Amino acid sequence: MRTAIVSAMQQELAAVLEILPDEQKQVAGGREFWVGHLHGQEVVAVLSRIGKVAAATTATALVERFGVDRIVFTGVAGGLATGVNRGDVVIADSFLQHDMDASPIFPRYEVPLYGTDSFATQPELTEQLAAAVRRALPGTHVHRGLVVSGDRFVSSSAESRVLQAALPQALAVEMEGAAFAQVCHDYGVPFAAVRTVSDRADDDAHGDFLQFIEQVASRHSAAIVEAFLRP
């Protein structure tokens, strides 16, 4: 069983690499993939890069080049739903592209030729990830449900309100998960994702984002990954 661990930010990847005892770098598609082991399990760690196209390239390379059996994504997101606050954790049950709009040919949000607007994460793997979050981060407020992705850093209260009105079931917003979910759907590879909420996707979203990544999100990622892979 080879597990891909994908990080959204360099700081998070660095924290994950610190707990891998024997990682070796391989380069493919202009990306650095770190192949090693953790708790006796084969691991490939990589930075997703930002945005859906970059994420899809990374996901495809993991499947085609490295033959991973499952993909776990850790990163940050902006909270959308009421009560999804900074420091909370969101575990995705499904992903939707909030900027997908091929209307009037297809309904808004529907991915052309798929007949759906969302892609589910793999239930068993998601349950395993949720259990790892509970072990690694006891006392943290955890949410599960829909996460939406788009090629835009949502950082204004006005835009956040538009998303909340259009997609009231969405818990959080980010920039890569829907691409990973679609690629994994295409290849039949189990996928699960967890996001630490860094902001409320509002006018204050850009404030201390990088500081939060370094001080909170990176530690969350490493702790969750270790708990997930520990026997």
CORBEL-V385668 format. One record per residue. RES is the residue in one letter. PHI is phi in degrees with one decimal (NA if undefined). Layout:
<<RES,PHI> <RES,PHI>>
This chain:
<<M,NA> <R,-109.5> <T,-107.2> <A,-90.6> <I,-111.4> <V,-111.0> <S,-110.6> <A,-84.9> <M,-127.1> <Q,-58.4> <Q,-62.4> <E,-70.2> <L,-61.0> <A,-59.8> <A,-66.0> <V,-68.3> <L,-62.6> <E,-63.3> <I,-97.3> <L,-90.2> <P,-81.5> <D,-143.2> <E,-67.5> <Q,-125.1> <K,-81.5> <Q,-130.1> <V,-111.7> <A,-151.8> <G,59.2> <G,73.3> <R,-118.3> <E,-99.0> <F,-107.6> <W,-107.5> <V,-100.9> <G,-165.8> <H,-139.4> <L,-146.5> <H,53.1> <G,79.6> <Q,-106.5> <E,-69.4> <V,-134.6> <V,-122.0> <A,-105.8> <V,-156.0> <L,-87.6> <S,-69.2> <R,70.0> <I,-100.7> <G,101.3> <K,-71.2> <V,-66.0> <A,-60.5> <A,-63.9> <A,-64.5> <T,-61.1> <T,-63.1> <A,-61.7> <T,-65.1> <A,-62.4> <L,-60.1> <V,-78.1> <E,-75.2> <R,-90.1> <F,-108.9> <G,58.5> <V,-69.3> <D,-95.5> <R,-161.3> <I,-127.6> <V,-121.1> <F,-110.1> <T,-123.1> <G,-175.1> <V,-122.3> <A,-154.0> <G,-93.6> <G,-73.0> <L,-115.1> <A,-69.5> <T,-58.6> <G,90.8> <V,-93.4> <N,-113.7> <R,-54.9> <G,93.6> <D,-70.7> <V,-120.8> <V,-116.7> <I,-105.8> <A,-82.2> <D,-95.0> <S,-162.0> <F,-130.0> <L,-139.3> <Q,-88.4> <H,-73.8> <D,-106.9> <M,-83.1> <D,-152.6> <A,-105.3> <S,-71.7> <P,-88.8> <I,-66.5> <F,-128.3> <P,-60.2> <R,-54.3> <Y,80.5> <E,-67.3> <V,-80.2> <P,-52.9> <L,75.5> <Y,-103.0> <G,70.8> <T,-150.6> <D,-106.7> <S,-145.1> <F,-126.6> <A,-80.4> <T,-76.8> <Q,-77.3> <P,-57.4> <E,-64.7> <L,-65.2> <T,-65.0> <E,-63.9> <Q,-63.2> <L,-66.2> <A,-61.4> <A,-63.8> <A,-65.3> <V,-61.8> <R,-63.2> <R,-71.1> <A,-78.4> <L,-129.0> <P,-61.2> <G,90.1> <T,-76.5> <H,-75.7> <V,-113.4> <H,-119.1> <R,-133.2> <G,156.7> <L,-79.9> <V,-119.4> <V,-113.3> <S,-124.7> <G,-165.3> <D,-85.7> <R,-158.5> <F,-80.1> <V,-76.5> <S,-143.2> <S,-140.3> <S,-61.7> <A,-64.1> <E,-67.5> <S,-61.5> <R,-64.9> <V,-61.5> <L,-64.9> <Q,-61.8> <A,-72.0> <A,-76.7> <L,-132.2> <P,-63.4> <Q,-83.8> <A,-72.6> <L,-84.2> <A,-154.1> <V,-129.6> <E,-151.5> <M,-129.4> <E,-134.6> <G,-58.3> <A,-64.3> <A,-67.4> <F,-60.6> <A,-61.6> <Q,-70.8> <V,-62.7> <C,-64.9> <H,-61.6> <D,-62.3> <Y,-95.3> <G,70.0> <V,-101.4> <P,-59.5> <F,-137.5> <A,-142.3> <A,-147.0> <V,-131.5> <R,-130.8> <T,-87.5> <V,-79.0> <S,-93.5> <D,-167.4> <R,-102.4> <A,53.0> <D,-122.2> <D,-64.3> <D,-98.3> <A,-62.6> <H,-81.5> <G,-44.1> <D,-118.2> <F,-58.0> <L,-66.0> <Q,-63.9> <F,-63.4> <I,-57.4> <E,-69.7> <Q,-90.8> <V,-121.5> <A,-62.2> <S,-64.0> <R,-66.4> <H,-58.6> <S,-59.3> <A,-62.8> <A,-66.4> <I,-66.3> <V,-61.0> <E,-63.6> <A,-66.1> <F,-66.9> <L,-91.0> <R,-69.7> <P,-60.9>>
